């Protein structure tokens, strides 16, 4: 009984495979490079803009960005600040560790370019918070 079931399952699988190959042959035989119509119909994409979830996360995001900006702008005594990294570079150069100084210099460049991006995100997030306040935290479908 078990052998018969396995044989039947294999036969049905082979038949389904042959049917799918035969059904796909005409579209390839014609030399068409356009995707099939069902591929675009089945494509899944976002149904909304995620406003409700973003409005819910705004307070956490504001705190995270503010904390990061504060740390980066802090003095040489604070790990993660720009001046702390500059001091490490100076120490590496003084100790004649050129490879370390180069590596840290690249990190410093990245950190200095990150600071204006964070400040831009902070202002953008304030605009989002204002929008969320006037649109019932993203649940309203009011016209903008």
C-alpha positions in Angstrom: 0.0 0.0 0.0 2.8 2.4 0.9 4.7 1.8 -2.4 1.5 2.5 -4.4 1.0 5.8 -2.6 4.6 6.9 -3.2 4.4 5.9 -6.9 1.1 7.8 -7.3 2.6 10.9 -5.6 5.6 10.9 -7.8 3.5 10.5 -10.9 1.3 13.4 -10.0 4.3 15.6 -9.2 5.9 14.7 -12.6 2.6 15.5 -14.3 2.3 18.8 -12.6 5.9 19.6 -13.5 5.4 18.7 -17.1 2.2 20.8 -17.2 4.0 23.8 -15.9 6.8 23.5 -18.4 4.4 23.0 -21.2 2.3 26.1 -20.1 5.5 28.2 -19.9 6.9 27.2 -23.3 4.7 29.4 -25.5 5.7 32.6 -23.7 9.4 31.7 -24.0 9.1 30.4 -27.6 7.7 33.7 -28.7 10.9 35.5 -27.6 8.9 37.9 -25.4 11.0 39.7 -22.8 8.1 41.3 -21.1 7.1 39.7 -17.7 3.9 37.8 -17.5 0.8 39.7 -16.6 0.3 37.5 -13.5 3.7 38.5 -12.1 2.6 42.1 -11.7 -0.9 41.1 -10.4 0.7 38.9 -7.7 3.3 41.4 -6.7 3.0 42.4 -3.0 3.8 45.9 -2.0 3.0 48.2 0.9 -0.7 49.1 1.2 0.0 52.3 3.1 2.8 54.7 4.2 3.2 53.3 7.7 2.1 56.6 9.3 0.4 55.0 12.3 3.5 53.0 13.2 5.9 55.9 12.6 3.7 58.2 14.8 3.9 55.6 17.5 7.7 55.5 17.3 8.4 59.3 17.1 9.1 59.7 20.9 11.6 56.9 21.0 13.3 58.1 17.8 13.5 61.7 19.1 15.2 60.4 22.3 17.6 58.2 20.4 18.7 61.0 18.0 19.0 63.6 20.8 21.1 61.2 22.9 23.4 60.5 19.9 23.8 64.2 19.0 24.6 65.1 22.7 27.2 62.3 22.9 28.9 63.4 19.6 29.1 67.0 20.7 30.4 66.3 24.2 33.9 67.0 25.4 37.0 64.9 25.2 36.0 63.0 28.4 33.0 61.4 26.8 33.5 58.2 24.8 31.9 58.5 21.3 32.3 62.2 21.0 34.2 63.8 18.1 36.7 65.5 20.4 37.4 62.1 22.2 38.2 60.6 18.8 40.4 63.6 17.9 42.3 63.1 21.1 42.8 59.4 20.3 44.2 60.3 16.9 46.6 62.8 18.5 47.7 60.1 21.0 48.3 57.6 18.2 50.4 60.1 16.2 52.4 61.0 19.3 53.1 57.3 19.9 54.1 56.9 16.2 51.2 54.5 15.5 50.4 55.8 12.0 48.2 52.9 11.0 46.0 53.4 14.0 45.9 57.2 13.4 44.8 56.6 9.8 42.1 54.1 10.9 40.8 56.5 13.6 41.0 59.4 11.1 38.6 57.5 8.8 36.2 57.0 11.7 36.5 60.7 12.5 35.5 61.6 9.0 32.5 59.3 9.1 31.4 60.7 12.5 31.8 64.3 11.3 29.5 63.6 8.3 27.0 61.8 10.5 26.4 64.7 12.8 24.7 67.0 10.2 22.7 64.0 9.0 21.4 63.4 12.6 20.5 67.1 12.9 18.6 66.9 9.7 16.8 63.8 10.8 16.0 65.6 14.1 14.3 68.5 12.2 12.5 66.1 9.9 11.2 64.1 12.9 9.9 67.3 14.5 7.9 67.9 11.3 6.6 64.3 11.5 5.6 64.8 15.1 3.7 68.0 14.2 2.0 66.1 11.3 1.0 63.2 13.7 -0.5 65.7 16.1 -2.8 67.2 13.5 -3.7 63.9 11.9 -4.7 61.8 15.0 -1.4 59.9 15.1 -1.7 58.7 11.5 -5.1 57.0 11.9 -7.0 59.8 10.2 -7.5 59.7 6.5 -7.9 63.5 6.4 -6.7 65.4 3.4 -3.3 66.9 3.7 
